[in-house]
Amino acid sequence: MDFTGSMQRGLSTPTAWIRHLWHSYIALQDVKLENEILRSEIERLQEENVRYREALIANARLKMLLGIKKRVKTATLTADVVGLDLAPWSAVLTVNAGRKSGIKQGMVVLSGAGVIGQVISVSLNYSRVLLASDYSSAIAVLVQRNRARAILKGAGQGRCSLAYVEKDVDIEIGDNIITSGTDRIFPKGLLVGKVSSVDEGSVSDLFQTVYVTPVTDLEKIEEVVILLKGQPLVEALN
């Protein structure tokens, strides 16, 4: 019995080892399959999370656009930005609304925060918008705090400047710059930007050098509101 038992044990050991190896292989395959399923689920959840985040961001932008449309007492049209030209010497964007939608040259264009520019050319389905930072742009404005008048001119590279601000005018960094309405193009009381720097210059200079950062990052505009009529009434800013 001892002899035959030893032989049987010797013969069964490789079989048991092979059986153990096979079970380990099956277990590894199950783990591999489970990992693949989990990986696919993680990728699906990541894609879903990106969609949710985009929806939240879009919702915030649209709420801002709705707010500006409520404040402006005239007919408006919302359009998507489909092209952007921000060369150092120009700042123009293209939107997907044109003559077919009632857009005309000279119409005022807003973002959710305030004025960004005006329509300069129109085709059947598209329009080009001259942004406030373009060198050829000029908007009549007020310093909201003290009602000082000036002309907001484009300074390129996403910036604007205040022209003809005399040295005795009190201008501070952070001052809100709003439209004055005196140019009969832009409605009065809409935010255009904030003062970012002030340089009074030398004693012989007649005017200060004042730079303004537009209220909206012009490189990140995705939707705009276009005023479809002439100068509307605008609710006073807080």
FIKOL-593926 format. One line per field, with one value per residue: chain; x, y, z of N, C-alpha, C in turn. Coordinates in Angstrom, 3 decimals, decimal comma, m for minus. Layout:
N
mol c(A/...);
n_u c(X/...);
n_v c(Y/...);
n_w c(Z/...);
ca_u c(X/...);
ca_v c(Y/...);
ca_w c(Z/...);
c_u c(X/...);
c_v c(Y/...);
c_w c(Z/...);
***
This chain:
238
mol c(A/A/A/A/A/A/A/A/A/A/A/A/A/A/A/A/A/A/A/A/A/A/A/A/A/A/A/A/A/A/A/A/A/A/A/A/A/A/A/A/A/A/A/A/A/A/A/A/A/A/A/A/A/A/A/A/A/A/A/A/A/A/A/A/A/A/A/A/A/A/A/A/A/A/A/A/A/A/A/A/A/A/A/A/A/A/A/A/A/A/A/A/A/A/A/A/A/A/A/A/A/A/A/A/A/A/A/A/A/A/A/A/A/A/A/A/A/A/A/A/A/A/A/A/A/A/A/A/A/A/A/A/A/A/A/A/A/A/A/A/A/A/A/A/A/A/A/A/A/A/A/A/A/A/A/A/A/A/A/A/A/A/A/A/A/A/A/A/A/A/A/A/A/A/A/A/A/A/A/A/A/A/A/A/A/A/A/A/A/A/A/A/A/A/A/A/A/A/A/A/A/A/A/A/A/A/A/A/A/A/A/A/A/A/A/A/A/A/A/A/A/A/A/A/A/A/A/A/A/A/A/A/A/A/A/A/A/A);
n_u c(0,834/1,977/3,860/2,337/0,731/2,588/3,359/0,929/0,586/2,766/2,061/m0,259/0,497/1,624/m0,765/m2,430/m0,961/m1,117/m3,876/m4,175/m2,675/m4,226/m6,641/m5,648/m5,018/m7,568/m8,682/m7,085/m7,858/m10,497/m10,137/m8,842/m10,890/m12,756/m11,345/m11,235/m13,934/m14,389/m12,645/m13,827/m16,222/m15,278/m14,254/m16,640/m18,010/m16,286/m16,570/m19,264/m19,180/m17,724/m19,590/m21,650/m20,351/m19,849/m22,478/m23,280/m21,566/m22,360/m25,001/m24,625/m23,503/m25,640/m27,569/m26,462/m26,616/m29,382/m29,993/m28,869/m30,444/m32,921/m32,522/m32,130/m34,260/m35,405/m35,796/m33,963/m31,348/m29,912/m26,751/m24,291/m20,744/m18,644/m16,239/m13,027/m10,885/m8,073/m5,774/m2,712/m3,229/m5,936/m9,349/m11,783/m14,807/m16,790/m20,216/m23,033/m25,332/m27,181/m28,262/m30,568/m31,585/m32,277/m30,192/m28,224/m25,737/m23,853/m25,322/m25,541/m23,544/m23,587/m22,213/m22,829/m22,103/m21,846/m21,156/m19,547/m18,951/m19,700/m21,692/m20,046/m20,083/m22,263/m23,554/m25,699/m26,127/m24,275/m22,376/m19,943/m18,220/m16,969/m14,761/m14,442/m11,776/m10,410/m8,294/m9,636/m11,990/m14,328/m15,960/m18,366/m18,115/m18,613/m17,079/m18,201/m18,226/m17,695/m18,849/m17,326/m16,566/m15,464/m13,682/m13,718/m11,241/m9,959/m7,102/m5,710/m4,590/m6,479/m7,087/m8,254/m8,306/m8,701/m9,433/m8,525/m8,716/m8,457/m5,810/m6,629/m8,825/m10,340/m9,360/m9,423/m7,848/m9,789/m12,180/m15,457/m16,295/m18,729/m21,185/m22,045/m24,022/m24,054/m23,026/m25,013/m25,199/m24,481/m26,392/m27,131/m25,490/m24,496/m22,141/m18,729/m16,049/m13,267/m11,097/m7,685/m5,107/m3,433/m1,802/m0,480/1,399/3,900/4,580/4,084/2,242/m1,070/m3,151/m4,174/m2,859/m4,811/m5,679/m8,009/m9,569/m11,521/m14,927/m15,545/m13,672/m12,324/m11,347/m12,712/m15,362/m18,425/m21,138/m23,300/m25,332/m27,355/m28,501/m31,480/m32,705/m32,770/m31,261/m31,958/m33,910/m32,249/m32,026/m30,950/m27,600/m26,596);
n_v c(m1,212/1,199/1,477/1,479/3,647/5,735/5,739/6,422/8,920/10,264/10,123/11,661/14,195/15,911/16,182/17,543/19,887/20,861/21,211/23,222/25,240/25,667/26,597/28,974/30,340/30,611/32,257/34,528/35,288/35,931/38,145/39,843/40,235/41,478/43,798/44,999/45,523/47,310/49,346/50,221/51,173/53,280/54,983/55,580/56,945/59,118/60,427/61,063/62,779/64,917/65,811/66,649/68,730/70,510/71,108/72,459/74,689/75,863/76,431/78,394/80,447/80,977/81,869/84,323/85,625/85,697/87,385/89,842/90,263/90,708/93,135/94,900/96,820/95,982/94,286/91,274/89,010/85,863/84,518/82,154/82,053/81,484/81,907/83,442/86,139/87,277/88,954/90,852/93,423/93,575/92,748/90,690/88,865/86,114/85,398/83,119/84,298/86,257/88,405/86,969/86,516/88,990/90,685/93,640/95,891/97,720/97,153/96,682/94,579/92,268/90,604/88,256/89,879/92,510/95,168/94,209/94,897/95,848/95,088/94,784/93,836/91,958/88,869/86,495/84,435/84,854/87,059/89,620/90,804/93,692/93,958/95,577/95,923/96,223/98,190/100,036/100,541/102,591/103,912/105,817/106,643/106,486/107,128/105,250/105,866/108,652/109,909/110,968/111,787/110,044/108,604/105,311/103,460/100,942/99,013/96,877/93,416/92,441/94,593/97,884/101,496/104,673/107,581/111,053/111,841/114,176/115,412/116,232/114,739/112,398/109,201/105,810/102,639/99,813/101,128/101,139/101,160/102,471/102,553/105,686/106,510/108,748/108,545/107,631/105,074/102,905/101,748/103,569/103,023/100,413/97,996/98,101/97,672/97,496/99,746/99,178/100,169/103,260/106,118/109,144/110,529/112,905/116,305/117,987/116,664/116,595/114,810/111,855/108,481/105,814/102,506/99,932/96,936/94,767/93,841/91,238/88,315/88,320/86,226/84,052/84,094/82,592/82,715/85,339/88,335/90,121/93,343/94,090/96,411/100,059/102,390/101,244/101,499/101,108/99,401/100,953/100,549/98,710);
n_w c(0,000/0,795/m1,197/m3,598/m3,036/m2,959/m5,625/m6,883/m5,802/m6,906/m9,593/m9,647/m8,911/m11,084/m12,542/m10,751/m10,545/m13,140/m13,250/m11,322/m12,541/m14,821/m13,679/m12,593/m14,937/m16,077/m14,125/m14,427/m17,010/m16,512/m14,824/m16,618/m18,506/m16,868/m16,232/m18,741/m19,152/m17,031/m17,809/m20,171/m19,120/m17,530/m19,519/m20,834/m18,797/m18,468/m20,948/m20,738/m18,554/m19,640/m21,526/m19,809/m18,429/m20,549/m21,186/m18,856/m18,914/m21,329/m20,630/m18,661/m20,209/m21,961/m20,163/m19,438/m21,902/m22,169/m20,077/m20,947/m23,175/m22,032/m20,773/m22,844/m24,649/m27,255/m30,445/m30,819/m31,936/m31,570/m32,315/m33,486/m33,113/m35,797/m36,922/m36,365/m36,380/m35,160/m35,659/m35,047/m35,998/m36,469/m35,483/m35,879/m36,088/m37,321/m37,724/m37,722/m39,053/m41,304/m43,990/m44,509/m42,010/m41,214/m40,583/m40,698/m41,992/m39,592/m37,331/m33,774/m31,700/m29,065/m26,165/m23,491/m21,394/m22,209/m24,600/m27,619/m30,243/m33,691/m36,621/m39,724/m42,318/m44,462/m45,601/m47,293/m45,388/m43,384/m41,206/m40,636/m37,822/m36,413/m33,838/m30,614/m29,970/m32,328/m34,432/m36,023/m34,735/m32,932/m30,134/m28,454/m25,077/m21,456/m18,281/m15,749/m13,003/m12,616/m14,761/m16,813/m20,178/m23,120/m25,934/m26,871/m28,243/m30,446/m29,563/m30,405/m30,057/m28,228/m26,579/m25,544/m25,739/m24,077/m25,690/m25,801/m23,085/m20,721/m18,583/m16,068/m15,476/m13,376/m13,339/m12,562/m11,995/m12,696/m13,009/m14,380/m17,813/m19,816/m22,476/m23,961/m25,651/m27,262/m29,812/m31,368/m32,229/m30,530/m27,792/m24,784/m21,630/m21,553/m20,549/m21,484/m20,877/m18,519/m16,831/m17,155/m16,955/m16,155/m17,270/m16,651/m18,049/m19,242/m18,119/m20,254/m21,777/m23,053/m22,730/m20,894/m20,894/m21,230/m20,751/m21,582/m20,659/m22,513/m21,708/m22,234/m22,871/m25,895/m27,391/m26,557/m27,182/m27,979/m28,572/m29,682/m29,253/m31,394/m32,036/m33,570/m34,336/m34,290/m31,981/m28,808/m25,720/m22,638/m19,586/m16,577/m15,383/m12,491);
ca_u c(0,000/2,875/4,511/1,363/0,289/3,611/3,280/m0,275/0,832/3,686/1,357/m1,310/1,063/1,596/m2,154/m2,907/m0,252/m1,709/m5,214/m4,000/m2,239/m5,396/m7,544/m5,026/m5,163/m8,974/m8,885/m6,460/m8,702/m11,671/m9,685/m8,594/m12,187/m13,351/m10,625/m11,673/m15,287/m14,249/m12,010/m14,855/m17,168/m14,607/m14,225/m18,008/m18,315/m15,499/m17,238/m20,518/m18,817/m17,366/m20,842/m22,348/m19,636/m20,115/m23,867/m23,328/m20,908/m23,254/m26,160/m24,212/m23,376/m26,965/m28,231/m25,935/m27,203/m30,789/m30,021/m28,631/m31,595/m34,016/m32,210/m32,197/m35,668/m35,575/m35,706/m32,591/m31,127/m28,734/m26,010/m23,078/m19,489/m18,115/m14,898/m12,412/m9,635/m7,487/m4,423/m2,297/m3,739/m7,392/m10,113/m13,062/m15,340/m17,867/m21,339/m23,875/m26,606/m26,954/m29,449/m31,707/m32,087/m32,584/m29,000/m27,777/m24,473/m23,958/m26,046/m24,733/m23,364/m23,324/m22,022/m23,662/m21,656/m21,945/m20,858/m18,292/m18,649/m20,818/m21,633/m19,413/m20,445/m23,314/m23,913/m27,028/m26,225/m23,208/m22,013/m18,648/m18,378/m15,763/m14,698/m14,042/m10,314/m9,835/m7,764/m10,578/m13,206/m14,442/m17,253/m18,537/m18,275/m18,548/m16,569/m19,450/m18,106/m17,749/m19,533/m16,397/m16,767/m14,257/m13,880/m13,029/m10,667/m9,270/m5,647/m5,115/m4,210/m7,514/m7,176/m8,795/m7,775/m9,577/m8,824/m8,924/m8,992/m7,554/m5,024/m7,298/m9,958/m10,041/m9,539/m8,790/m7,848/m10,992/m13,379/m16,290/m16,491/m20,025/m21,542/m22,710/m25,166/m23,971/m22,658/m26,259/m25,034/m24,548/m27,325/m26,494/m25,517/m24,007/m20,738/m17,794/m14,813/m12,765/m9,787/m6,634/m3,905/m3,537/m0,502/m0,728/2,400/4,753/3,909/3,702/1,161/m2,413/m4,089/m3,677/m2,905/m5,665/m6,009/m9,234/m9,742/m12,931/m15,710/m15,550/m12,462/m12,743/m10,914/m13,538/m16,772/m19,024/m22,441/m23,485/m26,669/m27,339/m29,680/m32,049/m33,276/m31,922/m30,913/m33,040/m33,799/m31,553/m32,170/m29,737/m26,713/m26,575);
ca_v c(0,000/2,362/1,590/1,910/4,995/6,684/5,827/7,179/10,331/10,799/10,288/12,672/15,536/16,752/16,476/18,584/21,125/21,351/21,685/24,497/26,214/25,968/27,442/30,302/30,951/31,012/33,390/35,688/35,687/36,597/39,456/40,641/40,609/42,429/45,059/45,597/46,057/48,492/50,393/50,737/51,930/54,521/55,833/56,054/57,936/60,310/61,111/61,612/63,901/66,021/66,336/67,369/69,972/71,395/71,564/73,445/75,903/76,472/76,957/79,646/81,462/81,318/82,668/85,675/86,192/85,975/88,562/91,048/90,448/91,268/94,526/95,721/96,881/95,946/92,938/90,766/87,701/85,170/83,847/81,447/82,476/80,394/82,264/84,465/86,668/88,153/89,351/92,005/94,685/93,543/91,864/90,500/87,516/85,781/84,718/82,387/84,986/87,293/89,113/86,059/86,635/90,388/91,405/94,714/96,529/98,747/96,699/96,508/93,181/92,143/89,305/88,213/90,860/93,868/95,453/93,695/95,510/96,070/94,381/95,605/93,326/90,943/88,048/85,914/83,611/85,140/88,451/89,872/91,741/94,413/93,963/96,850/95,997/96,480/99,547/100,927/100,671/103,757/103,897/106,892/105,992/107,239/106,469/105,134/106,441/110,116/110,351/111,598/111,291/109,717/107,729/104,041/103,055/99,665/99,116/95,630/92,379/92,264/95,727/99,149/102,659/105,841/108,727/112,422/111,991/115,214/115,001/116,534/113,826/111,342/107,847/104,827/101,243/99,117/101,885/100,598/102,008/102,129/103,325/106,955/106,680/109,973/108,258/107,202/103,704/101,998/102,222/104,075/102,286/99,038/97,839/97,808/97,140/98,063/100,374/98,260/100,928/104,715/106,799/110,568/111,062/114,010/117,581/118,606/115,895/117,125/113,741/110,652/107,221/104,914/101,260/99,284/95,525/94,517/93,126/89,831/87,813/88,225/84,952/82,973/84,316/81,496/83,186/86,784/88,880/91,232/94,212/94,125/97,725/101,184/102,560/100,913/101,916/100,109/99,587/101,505/99,589/98,821);
ca_w c(0,000/0,814/m2,502/m4,610/m2,674/m3,388/m7,079/m7,226/m5,457/m7,914/m10,869/m9,547/m8,663/m12,302/m12,912/m9,849/m10,892/m14,393/m12,926/m10,634/m13,553/m15,676/m12,910/m12,505/m16,255/m16,205/m13,224/m15,064/m18,127/m15,935/m14,366/m17,822/m19,053/m15,946/m16,405/m20,006/m18,924/m16,182/m18,594/m21,082/m18,312/m17,152/m20,712/m21,064/m17,773/m18,758/m22,062/m20,214/m17,699/m20,528/m22,089/m18,750/m18,174/m21,682/m21,068/m17,780/m19,381/m22,325/m19,917/m18,020/m21,260/m22,475/m19,134/m19,557/m23,113/m21,876/m19,218/m21,735/m24,065/m21,234/m20,447/m24,053/m25,030/m28,702/m31,006/m30,880/m32,548/m31,074/m33,378/m33,071/m33,737/m36,622/m37,369/m35,528/m36,914/m34,146/m36,019/m34,238/m36,549/m36,648/m34,598/m36,558/m36,002/m38,255/m37,085/m38,681/m39,318/m42,299/m44,495/m44,392/m40,635/m40,941/m40,139/m41,583/m41,630/m38,570/m36,141/m32,568/m31,299/m27,627/m25,524/m22,291/m20,417/m22,713/m25,997/m28,176/m31,529/m34,594/m37,899/m40,766/m43,641/m44,357/m46,750/m47,113/m44,179/m42,423/m40,999/m39,994/m36,710/m36,006/m32,383/m30,013/m29,882/m33,647/m34,528/m36,710/m33,935/m32,046/m29,447/m27,467/m23,774/m20,198/m17,077/m14,981/m11,666/m12,577/m15,977/m17,752/m21,532/m23,881/m27,084/m26,714/m29,523/m30,418/m29,421/m30,847/m29,089/m27,214/m25,670/m26,033/m25,027/m24,022/m26,364/m25,439/m21,650/m20,220/m17,421/m14,803/m15,296/m12,402/m13,868/m11,686/m12,443/m12,258/m13,375/m15,458/m18,985/m20,395/m23,662/m23,641/m26,537/m28,053/m31,198/m32,010/m32,736/m29,385/m26,765/m23,584/m20,371/m21,638/m20,156/m22,575/m20,323/m17,268/m16,951/m16,698/m16,624/m16,332/m17,298/m16,851/m18,964/m18,808/m17,856/m21,526/m22,421/m22,828/m22,389/m20,229/m21,643/m20,436/m21,439/m21,100/m21,011/m22,866/m20,706/m22,610/m23,523/m27,289/m27,953/m26,021/m27,514/m28,741/m29,035/m29,567/m29,427/m32,343/m31,945/m34,913/m34,636/m33,939/m30,579/m27,889/m24,327/m21,841/m18,156/m15,952/m14,728/m11,029);
c_u c(0,865/3,482/3,548/0,852/1,288/3,574/2,083/m0,100/1,729/2,993/0,331/m0,765/1,101/0,173/m2,710/m2,260/m0,835/m3,105/m5,151/m3,598/m3,403/m6,385/m6,997/m5,179/m6,596/m9,257/m8,292/m7,292/m9,949/m11,318/m9,452/m9,906/m12,862/m12,683/m11,047/m13,062/m15,220/m13,632/m13,016/m15,859/m16,573/m14,575/m15,607/m18,370/m17,541/m16,134/m18,526/m20,247/m18,455/m18,626/m21,602/m21,687/m19,876/m21,535/m23,987/m22,712/m21,785/m24,465/m25,831/m24,092/m24,735/m27,763/m27,763/m26,519/m28,665/m30,912/m29,823/m29,802/m32,777/m33,785/m32,361/m33,612/m35,842/m35,458/m34,242/m32,549/m29,857/m28,073/m24,760/m21,867/m18,912/m16,719/m14,356/m11,072/m9,094/m6,025/m4,029/m2,901/m5,260/m8,031/m11,518/m13,512/m16,494/m18,946/m22,260/m25,278/m26,319/m28,247/m30,714/m32,368/m32,404/m31,404/m28,611/m26,460/m24,725/m24,684/m25,082/m24,714/m22,926/m22,924/m22,937/m23,311/m21,799/m21,563/m19,547/m17,963/m19,890/m20,589/m21,026/m19,707/m21,390/m23,438/m25,272/m27,155/m25,187/m22,969/m20,645/m18,816/m17,029/m15,765/m14,132/m12,528/m9,645/m9,405/m8,741/m11,878/m13,153/m15,852/m17,288/m18,879/m18,261/m17,772/m17,743/m19,377/m18,289/m18,347/m18,629/m16,554/m15,428/m14,666/m13,059/m12,553/m9,964/m7,765/m4,946/m4,808/m5,183/m7,666/m7,821/m8,122/m8,807/m8,850/m9,377/m9,396/m7,985/m6,933/m5,727/m8,520/m9,533/m10,383/m8,780/m8,845/m9,062/m12,272/m14,126/m16,420/m17,774/m20,291/m22,314/m23,950/m25,075/m23,545/m23,863/m26,135/m25,241/m25,491/m26,587/m26,585/m25,055/m22,518/m19,892/m16,506/m14,463/m11,376/m8,726/m5,325/m4,119/m2,135/m0,749/0,293/3,211/3,931/3,382/2,554/m0,196/m3,378/m3,380/m3,685/m3,637/m5,997/m7,194/m9,239/m11,212/m13,627/m15,741/m14,217/m12,814/m12,339/m11,825/m15,027/m17,291/m20,406/m22,514/m24,962/m26,554/m28,636/m30,219/m32,639/m32,285/m31,670/m32,093/m32,875/m33,155/m31,755/m30,863/m28,929/m26,795/m25,341);
c_v c(1,258/2,580/2,112/3,311/6,058/6,880/6,670/8,662/10,992/11,046/11,417/14,090/16,406/17,138/17,599/19,924/21,758/21,917/23,060/25,595/26,634/26,887/28,870/31,053/31,466/32,243/34,662/36,196/36,420/38,008/40,377/41,138/41,664/43,801/45,769/46,216/47,334/49,655/51,039/51,598/53,280/55,491/56,405/57,152/59,233/61,116/61,774/62,835/65,129/66,650/67,149/68,717/70,979/71,961/72,630/74,772/76,625/77,096/78,290/80,763/81,919/82,129/84,122/86,368/86,558/87,222/89,842/91,315/91,055/92,740/95,438/95,675/96,976/94,511/92,524/89,421/87,107/84,412/83,192/82,003/81,282/80,695/83,408/84,853/87,678/88,415/90,576/93,319/94,691/92,577/91,760/89,063/87,356/85,015/84,131/82,983/86,127/87,960/88,275/86,162/88,075/91,210/92,455/95,286/97,637/98,319/96,405/95,039/93,133/90,721/89,284/89,286/92,293/93,971/94,804/94,329/95,746/95,351/95,306/95,093/92,140/90,194/87,423/85,199/83,934/86,643/88,517/91,006/92,360/94,524/95,286/97,010/96,234/97,946/100,525/101,131/101,922/103,791/105,043/106,274/107,007/106,417/106,431/105,877/107,952/110,743/111,111/110,952/111,020/108,906/106,465/103,587/101,718/99,861/97,833/94,684/92,288/93,421/96,923/100,278/103,776/107,030/110,034/112,536/112,987/114,814/115,262/115,652/112,682/109,978/106,887/103,444/100,537/99,853/101,189/101,626/101,548/103,000/104,579/107,174/107,896/109,726/107,790/105,853/102,711/102,561/102,619/103,085/100,854/98,987/97,452/97,192/97,802/98,644/99,448/98,983/102,408/105,310/108,275/111,219/112,195/115,287/118,195/117,875/116,492/116,062/112,594/109,474/106,198/103,690/100,579/97,835/95,280/93,639/91,629/89,468/87,496/86,906/83,799/83,145/83,168/81,843/84,698/87,124/90,093/92,025/94,439/95,480/98,808/101,239/102,257/101,609/100,785/100,414/100,088/100,409/99,796/99,603);
c_w c(0,000/m0,562/m3,561/m4,310/m3,131/m4,894/m7,511/m6,926/m6,487/m9,234/m10,827/m9,371/m9,929/m12,714/m12,051/m10,177/m12,159/m14,133/m12,241/m11,623/m14,442/m14,971/m12,779/m13,819/m16,462/m15,345/m13,830/m16,233/m17,634/m15,467/m15,556/m18,428/m18,179/m16,067/m17,687/m19,869/m18,099/m16,956/m19,549/m20,332/m17,894/m18,331/m21,003/m20,071/m17,999/m19,894/m21,591/m19,344/m18,531/m21,119/m21,053/m18,475/m19,295/m21,600/m19,982/m18,207/m20,388/m21,659/m19,246/m19,045/m21,752/m21,457/m19,202/m20,788/m22,887/m21,023/m20,003/m22,667/m23,310/m20,942/m21,651/m24,605/m26,551/m29,181/m31,127/m31,581/m31,963/m32,213/m32,804/m33,815/m34,502/m37,153/m36,546/m36,116/m35,927/m34,477/m35,193/m34,712/m36,732/m35,665/m35,151/m36,346/m36,994/m37,512/m38,140/m38,826/m40,278/m42,728/m44,361/m43,023/m40,257/m40,466/m41,185/m41,069/m40,608/m37,316/m34,994/m32,154/m29,838/m27,279/m24,312/m21,287/m20,903/m24,173/m26,428/m29,529/m32,359/m35,923/m38,954/m42,172/m43,472/m45,682/m46,465/m45,771/m43,104/m42,333/m40,336/m38,997/m36,371/m34,485/m31,864/m29,962/m31,229/m33,746/m35,180/m35,933/m33,063/m31,466/m28,449/m26,110/m22,632/m19,176/m16,106/m13,647/m11,655/m13,832/m16,935/m19,126/m22,218/m25,110/m26,846/m28,087/m29,368/m30,369/m29,843/m29,706/m27,917/m26,251/m26,366/m25,254/m25,044/m24,647/m25,807/m23,987/m21,084/m18,884/m16,096/m14,552/m14,384/m12,992/m12,968/m12,315/m11,853/m12,570/m14,512/m16,580/m19,666/m21,625/m23,255/m24,491/m27,435/m29,501/m32,019/m32,708/m31,602/m28,336/m25,491/m22,424/m20,425/m21,315/m21,368/m22,039/m19,000/m17,503/m16,362/m16,371/m16,935/m16,270/m17,623/m17,771/m18,377/m18,638/m19,152/m22,229/m22,072/m22,304/m21,667/m21,207/m20,778/m21,276/m20,756/m21,572/m21,320/m21,838/m20,977/m23,242/m24,973/m27,939/m27,528/m26,314/m28,369/m29,280/m28,845/m29,689/m30,339/m32,191/m33,353/m35,287/m34,260/m32,451/m29,662/m26,539/m23,540/m20,378/m17,569/m15,298/m13,218/m10,585);
***
